[in-house]
Amino acid sequence: MTSIDNIIKREVNPFGLINLKPGNFWGEKQDSSNSVDSIHQEVITEIEELLDLVIKDNRSRSLLLLGDSGSGKSYLLGRLKRILNSKAFFAYIGPWANSDYIWRHILRSTVDSLIQTPEGQQESQLLLWLKNLSAFTKSNNSWLFLQSDRRKFIQHLKRTYNIAGLYNPDFFFGVLHDLTDPELYPIACEWLRGDDLSEESMQALKVSRCIDSEDEAKNILANFGRISDQTQPIVLCFDNLDNIPRLSPDYQDFQSLFNVNTTIHNSYLKNFLVIISVITDTLRRNLDSIPLADKQRIDKTVKLKKINLEQVEALWTYQLKPLHQQANSQPTPAIFPLTQQFLTESVRGGKTLPRNALTLAKNEYQQYKLRLIDIKERPSQDGNAKNVKIGIEIPGQTKPSIVITITEPTTDGTTIAAEFELLWQKEYKKNQEKIKKITLLSAPDLIGNLKEALEALQVQGIKQKLISGKYAGYSLSYQQPGKRERIGIVWTEDSNMTSFFNIMNASLKAIQNQLCDKLYLIRIGSVGNGKLKGYQLYQQIFTGTENIHIKPNLPSVHVLATYHSLVNAAEAQELVVAGKTIKLQELQKLIRESQLLNKCTLLQNLGIVAEIENTVKNRRDFRSVQNFLFNLVKTEKCMGVPTLIKNCMAEFPDVSESDIGLLIEDLYQAKKIKIINQKEKLQDRLILLNV
C-alpha cells in the first residue's frame, strides 16, 4: 500500500468516471453501493405508493416527473427499476423520430425492455409476465401441460379472458405460446415488437400479417393491459424527451405523448404505470400545446429538488472511497483531497443539483492533482497559451527530480476535444454491445439518425418523407454538397417482400415525379428474386441508371446511433464535457472538428464525407486505441502507466497488454508523452502529457 497522494497521481480522476448522461436503464447498470439513498428518497416513496395502488386495484395511473437539467431524473428512473423490479416490469422509452409512428415506437421499446432479464432472475421479464398471468396461476391445468400443446394453450387463454375486447386473439395468444419455444422465441419477440417479418417467419408463427400500423401497435399494447389484471404491472418510463419531433419552432410534440397517455386511461388498459420524465422548463414551454383534457389524465406530479450539503458530501465520499481503500492509512476527511471549506464555499445556499456537485468535485480534485505534481504557471508571450512547469516527485527524494516545461493553451479547447472523444468511445462501445443487428432499429429511427448526422455535417435542404404513403417515414432528401442535384434516400430493412414491393413502388413514383435526381436505397437485406414484383421494380430503378443500392454495415449504424445518443443528451442539456454543458450547435461543431463521423462507411458511400485512407492493410488498425490512450493522458495530465493500460484494456478487451505497451511506446517516441521513472518497476512509472 502507498500514500493517498501517490495514488491520486497515478489514478484516473474518480469524478471523471461518472456517467453524467445516463440513458436506457437496461444498458446502464447501477452500482447500489455507490448510491446515496437519501437523495430523492421522498420522490421514490411517492412513486412506489402510486405503484402499490396500481398493484392493488389494477387501474393504470400516470405520473409526471419534473426536474431541472442535472437533477438526476434519468438516474432516478434507473434506481426505481433497480429497487422495484421485483414488484413490477420496467420499460424504457426514449424519444421517437417520427410522431406518425409513436405507438409503434412505444410497442417496440416496451417489448425490447420486456425481453431483458431482471437482476437475480433466470428468465426475461416477458416470460415472467406470461407465467404470472391469471390464466396460469389460477388454473387447474399446469403450465407445462399448456405449454406443450399450442391449440390447448390458445383455447385456455380465450376461455379465461374476454376476447371481445382483444385484438386478433388467435394470433396474439398463438405468439404468446411461441414465446415458450426456444426456437420460436426470437421471431415471436420480433413479431410482438412490430418487425415486418419474412413470409417464412410468419408461417412459422402461424400468423398472416405483421403489426404494421399505428392502430395495430396500439391494439397489441392494449392486449398486454387487458389480460394483465393479475400479473405485475408494467411501468412505462418515458425519458430524454427534449429530442422529440416539433410541431412548430416553438412547440415540441408532447401532444402526441399525452394523447397516448389519455388513450391508456380511456381504453381502460389495466396494470400500467406511466412515468413521463421531462425537464421543468421544457414542459413549461410546451404546456399550452397540450389539451386540458390530456393534462387532467396525469394522476400525480412530483419534482426533484436540489440536494443539501450532507448529501453532496455523501456523494463525494462514495466516489472517493475506492481510492482511500488503496492507501496505507485512511485519509481524513472522508472527502479528501476535497475539504469541508471547499464544500461549504462552493455550494452556495447550501443546496445544488447532483450534476453540479459532481462537476465541482471533478474540477477541484484535478486542481489538487496538478498541485501535487508541482504545476506552476507563468505568463507566456503567446496570449492564448501558458507555460507550465511540472515537477515530478520521486519516492524517497525531497525535491522534484525531474522538471518539464510545456506550453499549453489557456482555453480548454484541447481538453474538451480529448474528453469528447473519450465520451464518444464509451457511447460507441455501448451501442456495439446493444445493437447486434441493424433490424433492431426501426426504419424511422434509422432514417432519423441519418438525418441528424447530415445536419451536423451542414448538408443543406434536408426534407423528410421523400416517398408518400405508408412508408413515408422511411425516406428523406437533401441537396448534394457542392452540386445542384437533389439526392433521395430510402432506408428499409423490412423482410416482408410485399412491403418491399410497396416501398419500391413508392420510390419509383418519387423518381417519376422528379422529387430527386438520384435515389439511394439503403438496405442490407434481400431484395428478392426475379419472380417477385418488388424485385422487378428494384431492377427497373437501379439497373442502367444513376440510382444506387448501398448495403450498410453494422459499424456505420453504431456510429449513427452513437451520435444520436449524444444529440439526445445535448437537447436535454445533459451532455457535459470537461465541466461544460454542450448544446446542440456546440456538439455539431465538435463532431465536425473531431471528424468522428468520417468513420461511417455509409456517409462515405453517400459522398458526404471523405473516405479514410487505409494505411494498415492486412493488419489490425490500432488508431482508435492509440487515440484513446492519448486522449486519456490529455484529460488527466498525469497518471500511472498501469492505470493507463488498465483503462485501455477495459475499453478494448480484444487488444492485448503487449500491444497497448507498444502503442504507448509509439506515443513516447513521437514525443507526445513523457514517461517518468522508466527504470523503476511498472507500477512506479508515471506518464505526463508532452505538448
C-alpha distance (Angstrom), angle and dihedral (degrees) to the residues before:
residue distance angle dihedral
M1 . . .
T2 3.79 . .
S3 3.80 142.2 .
I4 3.79 120.2 -66.0
D5 3.82 90.8 -120.2
N6 3.79 92.8 57.7
I7 3.80 89.3 47.4
I8 3.80 90.3 52.5
K9 3.81 90.8 51.0
R10 3.78 94.3 52.9
E11 3.82 102.3 36.2
V12 3.80 131.4 76.8
N13 3.79 117.1 -101.6
P14 3.84 101.9 -89.3
F15 3.79 91.4 -146.7
G16 3.79 89.9 56.1
L17 3.81 89.9 61.1
I18 3.80 93.8 63.3
N19 3.78 118.0 105.0
L20 3.79 102.8 -128.6
K21 3.81 91.9 -177.6
P22 3.80 107.3 51.9
G23 3.79 114.6 -178.6
N24 3.80 132.7 171.2
F25 3.80 104.9 17.3
W26 3.82 91.2 -146.4
G27 3.79 89.2 65.9
E28 3.81 97.0 40.2
K29 3.78 113.9 65.9
Q30 3.80 112.8 -155.4
D31 3.78 121.7 -143.7
S32 3.79 106.6 -134.1
S33 3.81 90.5 -161.4
N34 3.82 89.4 63.4
S35 3.79 94.3 50.5
V36 3.78 123.9 106.8
D37 3.79 100.7 -142.8
S38 3.79 95.3 -161.0
I39 3.82 92.9 61.5
H40 3.84 108.8 101.0
Q41 3.82 90.1 -16.1
E42 3.80 91.5 141.3
V43 3.83 89.9 57.0
I44 3.80 91.9 49.5
T45 3.80 89.0 50.8
E46 3.82 91.8 51.6
I47 3.80 92.4 48.9
E48 3.79 92.2 47.2
E49 3.81 89.9 51.4
L50 3.81 89.7 53.5
L51 3.81 90.4 47.7
D52 3.80 89.9 50.9
L53 3.82 89.0 56.1
V54 3.82 89.7 53.9
I55 3.81 89.4 49.7
K56 3.81 90.8 48.9
D57 3.82 100.5 50.0
N58 3.86 102.9 11.1
R59 3.82 91.0 -128.4
S60 3.80 112.3 141.9
R61 3.79 117.8 -119.0
S62 3.80 137.0 -171.6
L63 3.77 132.4 -141.6
L64 3.78 131.4 -169.4
L65 3.82 112.6 -145.3
L66 3.80 111.0 -160.8
G67 3.77 131.4 -177.3
D68 3.78 143.6 139.2
S69 3.77 120.8 -90.9
G70 3.79 106.1 -79.5
S71 3.81 94.8 23.1
G72 3.80 92.8 116.3
K73 3.83 104.2 -105.3
S74 3.81 96.5 145.7
Y75 3.80 91.7 43.0
L76 3.79 89.5 50.4
L77 3.83 90.9 54.2
G78 3.80 89.2 53.1
R79 3.78 89.9 48.4
L80 3.80 90.7 50.8
K81 3.79 89.8 52.7
R82 3.80 91.3 48.5
I83 3.82 93.8 48.8
L84 3.81 101.3 36.5
N85 3.82 103.8 32.0
S86 3.82 88.7 103.6
K87 3.81 90.8 64.6
A88 3.84 101.7 32.6
F89 3.80 142.1 25.1
F90 3.81 115.2 -116.3
A91 3.80 129.6 -145.4
Y92 3.80 124.2 -173.6
I93 3.81 115.4 -149.3
G94 3.79 118.1 -174.2
P95 3.81 129.6 -173.9
W96 3.79 119.1 -50.7
A97 3.79 124.4 -132.7
N98 3.81 98.1 -142.2
S99 3.81 127.4 22.8
D100 3.82 89.8 -148.2
Y101 3.82 85.1 72.6
I102 3.82 100.8 39.2
W103 3.82 96.8 120.5
R104 3.80 90.9 46.9
H105 3.81 89.1 48.6
I106 3.82 91.4 51.1
L107 3.81 92.8 47.2
R108 3.82 92.6 47.7
S109 3.82 92.5 47.2
T110 3.81 91.7 46.2
V111 3.81 94.1 51.4
D112 3.82 91.0 43.0
S113 3.80 87.3 57.1
L114 3.80 95.1 42.3
I115 3.80 91.7 56.9
Q116 3.82 89.0 59.6
T117 3.81 118.1 101.6
P118 3.83 115.4 -124.2
E119 3.78 119.2 -129.3
G120 3.80 110.6 -85.0
Q121 3.81 94.2 18.0
Q122 3.80 130.8 106.2
E123 3.80 97.5 -153.0
S124 3.79 135.4 53.4
Q125 3.79 123.2 -95.5
L126 3.81 87.2 -110.4
L127 3.80 94.5 58.7
L128 3.81 91.4 42.3
W129 3.82 88.8 52.0
L130 3.80 91.0 48.7
K131 3.80 95.7 48.5
N132 3.81 91.5 48.6
L133 3.81 95.3 55.4
S134 3.79 111.9 122.3
A135 3.80 88.7 -118.9
F136 3.79 87.3 72.8
T137 3.82 105.1 26.8
K138 3.81 92.6 51.8
S139 3.78 99.2 36.4
N140 3.78 131.8 102.9
N141 3.79 88.0 -144.0
S142 3.78 112.0 88.0
W143 3.80 121.6 -121.5
L144 3.80 91.1 -121.8
F145 3.82 91.6 51.5
L146 3.81 93.1 51.6
Q147 3.78 92.4 41.4
S148 3.80 91.1 58.2
D149 3.81 95.6 56.0
R150 3.81 117.8 52.4
R151 3.83 95.3 -167.9
K152 3.81 93.9 49.9
F153 3.84 89.9 44.7
I154 3.82 90.9 56.3
Q155 3.81 93.9 43.2
H156 3.80 91.7 49.4
L157 3.82 92.1 53.1
K158 3.80 91.5 46.3
R159 3.81 90.6 52.6
T160 3.81 92.1 47.1
Y161 3.80 99.0 49.3
N162 3.78 133.8 46.3
I163 3.80 99.5 -105.0
A164 3.82 91.9 -170.7
G165 3.80 89.0 82.8
L166 3.80 96.5 41.0
Y167 3.78 127.2 96.5
N168 3.82 115.1 -125.5
P169 3.82 93.0 -23.2
D170 3.82 94.4 -175.8
F171 3.82 92.3 55.2
F172 3.80 93.5 39.8
F173 3.79 96.7 47.8
G174 3.79 90.5 42.3
V175 3.79 91.4 55.4
L176 3.82 90.2 46.7
H177 3.81 87.2 56.1
D178 3.80 90.6 49.7
L179 3.81 88.4 57.7
T180 3.81 86.5 71.1
D181 3.84 91.6 58.2
P182 3.84 109.9 82.1
E183 3.81 90.8 -150.2
L184 3.81 94.6 50.5
Y185 3.83 96.8 35.7
P186 3.86 95.6 90.6
I187 3.82 96.0 51.6
A188 3.82 91.5 39.6
C189 3.82 87.5 57.8
E190 3.81 89.8 47.1
W191 3.81 90.8 53.3
L192 3.81 91.9 48.5
R193 3.81 92.3 49.8
G194 3.81 90.7 52.3
D195 3.81 102.8 -104.7
D196 3.81 114.6 161.7
L197 3.80 97.5 -120.0
S198 3.77 128.5 -155.0
E199 3.78 119.6 -103.2
E200 3.82 89.7 -106.8
S201 3.81 93.0 54.6
M202 3.80 91.7 47.1
Q203 3.79 89.9 52.7
A204 3.80 90.3 51.0
L205 3.82 89.7 54.1
K206 3.82 92.3 41.7
V207 3.82 92.3 -125.8
S208 3.78 125.6 133.9
R209 3.80 98.5 -155.4
C210 3.79 142.6 21.7
I211 3.80 131.1 -130.5
D212 3.78 101.0 -88.9
S213 3.80 106.4 147.2
E214 3.78 138.6 60.2
D215 3.79 92.6 -113.4
E216 3.79 92.3 51.8
A217 3.82 92.3 48.6
K218 3.81 90.5 48.5
N219 3.80 91.2 48.6
I220 3.81 94.6 49.2
L221 3.81 90.1 49.9
A222 3.81 86.9 47.9
N223 3.82 89.1 53.7
F224 3.81 89.0 59.0
G225 3.79 89.3 54.5
R226 3.80 97.2 42.9
I227 3.80 95.8 56.6
S228 3.81 97.1 36.3
D229 3.78 100.2 83.3
Q230 3.81 94.3 118.1
T231 3.78 103.8 30.9
Q232 3.81 126.3 77.1
P233 3.82 117.6 -70.0
I234 3.81 122.4 -101.8
V235 3.81 113.8 -126.0
L236 3.82 111.1 -149.7
C237 3.83 107.4 -156.9
F238 3.81 113.9 -164.7
D239 3.80 110.1 -165.6
N240 3.83 143.3 162.2
L241 3.80 91.2 31.6
D242 3.80 98.6 161.7
N243 3.81 91.0 91.6
I244 3.80 97.8 56.3
P245 3.85 120.0 121.0
R246 3.78 119.6 -76.8
L247 3.78 127.9 -121.3
S248 3.81 89.1 -160.9
P249 3.81 138.1 -19.6
D250 3.82 87.5 -81.4
Y251 3.80 102.3 42.1
Q252 3.79 136.5 50.0
D253 3.78 119.9 -149.8
F254 3.79 99.5 -96.3
Q255 3.78 86.4 134.8
S256 3.82 91.0 75.5
L257 3.81 92.0 50.9
F258 3.79 94.5 47.4
N259 3.80 88.6 47.2
V260 3.81 88.7 56.1
N261 3.80 89.4 51.9
T262 3.81 91.4 49.9
T263 3.81 90.5 49.9
I264 3.81 90.5 54.1
H265 3.81 89.0 55.5
N266 3.82 98.7 39.1
S267 3.81 92.5 48.1
Y268 3.81 90.3 50.7
L269 3.78 93.4 -124.2
K270 3.79 106.2 178.8
N271 3.76 135.0 -137.0
F272 3.81 101.2 17.3
L273 3.79 126.3 130.2
V274 3.80 108.7 -165.5
I275 3.81 115.5 -158.3
I276 3.80 116.3 -172.2
S277 3.82 109.9 -166.9
V278 3.79 114.3 -165.1
I279 3.80 140.5 154.0
T280 3.80 110.1 -97.4
D281 3.82 94.5 -127.0
T282 3.81 91.9 46.9
L283 3.79 91.4 56.2
R284 3.79 91.9 44.6
R285 3.82 90.7 54.6
N286 3.80 92.3 49.2
L287 3.79 100.6 37.4
D288 3.82 94.7 100.6
S289 3.82 91.3 57.8
I290 3.82 92.7 59.2
P291 3.82 115.7 85.3
L292 3.80 115.5 -119.0
A293 3.81 92.0 -121.7
D294 3.83 89.8 58.4
K295 3.80 92.7 47.5
Q296 3.80 89.8 53.7
R297 3.80 90.6 58.1
I298 3.81 89.6 71.6
D299 3.81 107.4 99.5
K300 3.79 98.4 -166.5
T301 3.80 140.2 8.2
V302 3.80 122.5 -156.3
K303 3.79 128.4 179.9
L304 3.78 128.5 -154.8
K305 3.79 113.3 -125.1
K306 3.78 130.4 -151.1
I307 3.79 117.4 -90.2
N308 3.81 124.5 -113.9
L309 3.81 131.1 -124.3
E310 3.79 93.5 -93.6
Q311 3.80 91.0 54.3
V312 3.81 92.3 45.6
E313 3.79 89.4 52.3
A314 3.81 91.1 49.3
L315 3.81 90.1 49.3
W316 3.81 91.3 52.7
T317 3.79 91.8 44.7
Y318 3.79 93.0 55.9
Q319 3.79 91.9 50.9
L320 3.80 94.2 48.5
K321 3.80 97.1 42.4
P322 3.86 96.1 88.4
L323 3.83 90.3 55.1
H324 3.80 93.0 46.4
Q325 3.80 90.9 52.1
Q326 3.81 89.9 60.8
A327 3.80 93.7 55.7
N328 3.83 124.0 98.4
S329 3.80 89.3 -125.7
Q330 3.79 128.7 22.6
P331 3.84 110.6 -103.4
T332 3.76 121.2 -130.4
P333 2.93 132.8 -106.3
A334 3.82 100.4 37.2
I335 3.82 89.2 -122.9
F336 3.83 94.1 55.6
P337 3.04 128.6 174.7
L338 3.81 81.5 34.9
T339 3.79 116.5 69.2
Q340 3.77 138.2 -142.9
Q341 3.79 88.9 -118.5
F342 3.80 91.5 55.5
L343 3.80 89.4 47.8
T344 3.79 95.6 53.5
E345 3.81 95.2 40.0
S346 3.81 97.2 46.0
V347 3.81 97.9 44.5
R348 3.77 99.9 65.8
G349 3.76 116.3 -156.3
G350 3.78 89.9 14.0
K351 3.84 93.8 -88.6
T352 3.78 136.5 81.8
L353 3.80 143.4 154.8
P354 3.82 118.1 -83.3
R355 3.80 92.3 -118.1
N356 3.80 92.1 51.6
A357 3.81 90.0 49.9
L358 3.81 91.6 53.6
T359 3.81 93.1 45.3
L360 3.81 91.5 51.0
A361 3.79 90.6 50.4
K362 3.79 93.0 47.7
N363 3.79 93.2 53.3
E364 3.82 95.3 44.4
Y365 3.80 92.0 46.8
Q366 3.80 90.1 52.2
Q367 3.80 91.4 50.1
Y368 3.80 90.4 52.8
K369 3.80 90.5 49.3
L370 3.80 91.6 51.8
R371 3.81 90.7 48.6
L372 3.80 88.7 52.4
I373 3.78 91.0 59.3
D374 3.81 89.4 46.7
I375 3.81 102.3 -110.8
K376 3.79 111.0 -176.1
E377 3.77 124.6 -179.6
R378 3.75 127.8 -149.2
P379 3.81 129.6 176.4
S380 3.78 117.4 -84.5
Q381 3.77 128.8 -151.2
D382 3.79 86.5 -125.2
G383 3.79 105.7 79.0
N384 3.79 90.4 -152.9
A385 3.79 96.1 51.9
K386 3.79 142.1 53.0
N387 3.77 133.8 -153.0
V388 3.77 112.7 -122.8
K389 3.79 122.6 -162.1
I390 3.79 112.8 -157.2
G391 3.79 120.2 -166.7
I392 3.80 116.7 -167.4
E393 3.77 117.1 -150.7
I394 3.80 113.7 -141.6
P395 3.84 115.7 -152.3
G396 3.80 110.1 -99.7
Q397 3.82 95.4 23.7
T398 3.78 124.8 98.4
K399 3.82 96.8 -150.9
P400 3.76 131.7 47.6
S401 3.81 106.0 -89.6
I402 3.80 94.4 -161.9
V403 3.78 127.2 42.7
I404 3.81 121.3 -172.5
T405 3.79 124.5 -172.4
I406 3.79 116.0 -155.5
T407 3.78 133.9 172.9
E408 3.75 113.9 -127.2
P409 3.84 131.6 177.4
T410 3.79 114.7 -107.3
T411 3.77 89.5 -139.8
D412 3.77 118.3 79.5
G413 3.81 93.6 -128.5
T414 3.82 94.5 113.6
T415 3.79 92.5 48.1
I416 3.80 92.1 46.5
A417 3.81 91.4 50.9
A418 3.82 92.3 47.6
E419 3.79 94.5 46.0
F420 3.80 90.9 45.4
E421 3.80 91.1 55.5
L422 3.81 90.1 48.9
L423 3.79 89.7 51.3
W424 3.80 89.9 47.9
Q425 3.80 91.0 53.2
K426 3.81 91.8 51.7
E427 3.80 92.2 48.8
Y428 3.81 91.2 45.5
K429 3.79 90.9 52.5
K430 3.81 90.8 51.0
N431 3.79 91.0 52.2
Q432 3.80 90.9 47.7
E433 3.79 89.0 56.2
K434 3.81 94.6 42.7
I435 3.82 102.6 41.8
K436 3.80 107.8 55.3
K437 3.81 95.0 161.4
I438 3.79 134.7 19.6
T439 3.82 94.4 -118.9
L440 3.80 90.6 67.1
L441 3.81 84.8 81.4
S442 3.79 120.7 65.0
A443 3.80 120.2 -121.5
P444 3.85 92.4 -110.8
D445 3.82 89.0 52.6
L446 3.81 92.4 47.7
I447 3.80 93.2 49.3
G448 3.82 90.1 43.2
N449 3.81 91.7 53.7
L450 3.80 90.1 49.1
K451 3.81 90.4 50.1
E452 3.82 91.6 54.1
A453 3.82 90.9 51.4
L454 3.80 91.6 49.4
E455 3.81 90.3 50.7
A456 3.81 91.0 50.7
L457 3.81 90.0 51.9
Q458 3.83 89.5 52.4
V459 3.80 95.7 -114.9
Q460 3.80 107.8 170.0
G461 3.79 133.1 -133.9
I462 3.80 98.2 23.3
K463 3.80 111.7 177.4
Q464 3.77 126.8 177.2
K465 3.81 124.3 -136.6
L466 3.80 105.2 34.9
I467 3.80 91.9 170.7
S468 3.79 122.5 48.8
G469 3.75 132.9 -131.8
K470 3.77 132.9 34.4
Y471 3.82 95.5 -16.5
A472 3.82 98.7 43.5
G473 3.82 90.6 117.1
Y474 3.81 89.0 64.3
S475 3.82 92.8 69.5
L476 3.79 148.8 56.8
S477 3.79 140.4 167.2
Y478 3.81 136.4 -144.8
Q479 3.79 143.9 172.8
Q480 3.79 112.2 -88.9
P481 3.84 107.9 -115.9
G482 3.80 110.9 -105.5
K483 3.80 93.0 6.1
R484 3.79 138.7 79.3
E485 3.79 96.7 -130.3
R486 3.78 121.6 108.9
I487 3.79 116.8 -129.2
G488 3.80 123.5 -149.7
I489 3.80 123.6 -156.8
V490 3.80 127.5 -163.0
W491 3.81 117.0 179.2
T492 3.79 118.3 -173.4
E493 3.78 132.0 156.2
D494 3.82 95.4 171.1
S495 3.80 107.6 140.5
N496 3.79 95.9 -154.2
M497 3.81 111.2 100.3
T498 3.81 93.4 -150.8
S499 3.80 88.6 59.2
F500 3.79 89.6 46.3
F501 3.81 90.2 53.8
N502 3.82 91.3 51.3
I503 3.81 91.5 49.2
M504 3.82 92.4 48.5
N505 3.80 89.9 47.8
A506 3.81 91.4 51.8
S507 3.83 89.6 46.6
L508 3.80 92.0 52.5
K509 3.81 90.4 51.7
A510 3.81 90.4 51.2
I511 3.80 89.9 53.3
Q512 3.81 92.5 46.3
N513 3.81 89.8 49.9
Q514 3.83 88.4 52.6
L515 3.79 93.4 -121.5
C516 3.80 89.0 144.4
D517 3.81 138.2 16.9
K518 3.78 94.8 -144.1
L519 3.79 130.0 19.4
Y520 3.79 126.4 -150.4
L521 3.79 119.1 -161.8
I522 3.79 111.3 -158.6
R523 3.78 109.8 -160.4
I524 3.79 134.7 133.5
G525 3.80 94.1 -175.5
S526 3.78 129.5 86.3
V527 3.81 120.7 -69.7
G528 3.81 91.9 -156.1
N529 3.78 129.0 -121.8
G530 3.78 139.7 -72.2
K531 3.81 93.6 -83.1
L532 3.80 93.1 62.5
K533 3.81 123.5 85.2
G534 3.80 91.6 -141.8
Y535 3.80 90.4 57.7
Q536 3.81 91.0 48.2
L537 3.81 90.9 53.9
Y538 3.80 89.1 45.8
Q539 3.82 89.7 55.4
Q540 3.80 91.1 47.9
I541 3.80 91.7 53.0
F542 3.81 100.6 41.4
T543 3.82 106.1 29.5
G544 3.80 116.0 91.0
T545 3.81 93.2 -7.7
E546 3.80 137.0 99.3
N547 3.79 90.3 -108.4
I548 3.81 113.8 111.5
H549 3.81 135.7 -152.7
I550 3.82 112.5 -147.2
K551 3.79 121.2 -165.2
P552 3.82 104.6 -151.7
N553 3.78 121.8 -146.0
L554 3.79 124.7 -135.7
P555 3.86 95.4 -112.8
S556 3.83 88.6 60.1
V557 3.80 89.5 55.8
H558 3.81 89.2 48.2
V559 3.82 90.3 53.9
L560 3.81 92.8 49.7
A561 3.82 92.4 44.7
T562 3.81 90.6 49.7
Y563 3.77 92.4 53.2
H564 3.82 89.7 45.7
S565 3.81 91.3 55.6
L566 3.81 89.8 51.8
V567 3.81 90.8 48.8
N568 3.81 89.0 53.4
A569 3.80 89.8 51.4
A570 3.81 93.6 46.6
E571 3.81 92.9 49.6
A572 3.80 89.3 50.3
Q573 3.84 90.5 48.4
E574 3.81 87.8 -119.5
L575 3.82 98.3 116.7
V576 3.80 107.3 103.5
V577 3.80 120.2 176.7
A578 3.81 122.0 177.5
G579 3.81 89.3 -13.9
K580 3.81 93.0 -53.1
T581 3.80 124.9 114.1
I582 3.80 106.0 -128.0
K583 3.80 118.2 -145.0
L584 3.80 123.9 -154.8
Q585 3.82 96.5 -95.7
E586 3.81 90.3 49.4
L587 3.80 90.0 48.7
Q588 3.79 90.5 51.8
K589 3.80 89.9 50.9
L590 3.82 91.6 48.5
I591 3.80 92.6 49.6
R592 3.80 91.5 50.8
E593 3.79 93.8 47.3
S594 3.79 93.2 46.4
Q595 3.82 91.4 47.5
L596 3.80 88.6 -146.2
L597 3.81 90.9 142.4
N598 3.80 88.1 58.6
K599 3.81 86.4 76.8
C600 3.81 89.5 67.0
T601 3.81 106.8 103.2
L602 3.80 90.6 -162.2
L603 3.82 91.6 59.2
Q604 3.80 88.3 47.3
N605 3.80 90.8 52.5
L606 3.80 90.0 50.5
G607 3.80 89.9 53.5
I608 3.81 92.2 -119.2
V609 3.82 95.7 119.0
A610 3.77 131.4 23.1
E611 3.77 119.2 -100.1
I612 3.80 113.6 -103.7
E613 3.77 111.5 -117.3
N614 3.78 111.5 -115.6
T615 3.81 105.6 -136.4
V616 3.78 95.3 164.1
K617 3.78 104.5 60.4
N618 3.80 117.3 171.1
R619 3.81 93.8 14.8
R620 3.79 139.9 70.8
D621 3.78 115.8 -72.6
F622 3.82 105.8 -132.3
R623 3.80 97.4 176.4
S624 3.81 94.7 107.9
V625 3.81 90.0 48.8
Q626 3.78 92.9 49.9
N627 3.82 90.8 46.6
F628 3.79 88.9 53.5
L629 3.82 91.7 51.5
F630 3.78 93.3 48.7
N631 3.82 94.3 44.3
L632 3.79 91.5 51.2
V633 3.81 90.5 52.4
K634 3.82 89.4 47.6
T635 3.79 92.5 55.0
E636 3.82 96.8 41.5
K637 3.85 98.0 38.3
C638 3.81 89.0 -159.6
M639 3.80 132.2 30.4
G640 3.77 143.1 143.9
V641 3.80 119.3 -86.8
P642 3.84 91.8 -127.4
T643 3.82 89.6 51.0
L644 3.79 91.5 52.9
I645 3.80 91.4 48.8
K646 3.82 92.4 46.8
N647 3.80 93.2 51.2
C648 3.78 92.1 47.1
M649 3.80 92.9 50.0
A650 3.81 89.8 50.5
E651 3.80 90.1 54.0
F652 3.81 95.9 40.4
P653 3.83 106.2 29.5
D654 3.80 91.7 170.7
V655 3.83 92.4 61.7
S656 3.80 116.7 88.1
E657 3.79 124.4 -126.2
S658 3.81 90.2 -119.0
D659 3.82 91.5 55.0
I660 3.80 90.3 49.8
G661 3.79 89.1 50.5
L662 3.81 89.8 53.7
L663 3.80 91.3 49.4
I664 3.82 90.5 51.7
E665 3.79 88.4 50.4
D666 3.84 89.1 51.8
L667 3.81 89.7 54.5
Y668 3.80 89.6 48.9
Q669 3.80 92.8 49.5
A670 3.80 89.6 48.7
K671 3.84 86.9 54.4
K672 3.79 92.2 -122.2
I673 3.81 92.4 123.7
K674 3.79 139.1 25.5
I675 3.79 121.3 -136.1
I676 3.78 114.5 -151.8
N677 3.82 124.5 -156.9
Q678 3.79 93.5 15.3
K679 3.81 91.4 167.8
E680 3.79 92.7 52.0
K681 3.79 126.4 86.5
L682 3.80 115.5 -71.7
Q683 3.82 93.1 -105.8
D684 3.83 90.3 57.2
R685 3.80 96.9 52.2
L686 3.80 120.2 105.0
I687 3.79 130.8 -161.3
L688 3.80 124.4 -145.7
L689 3.76 131.0 -171.5
N690 3.81 110.9 -109.5
V691 3.81 109.6 -157.0
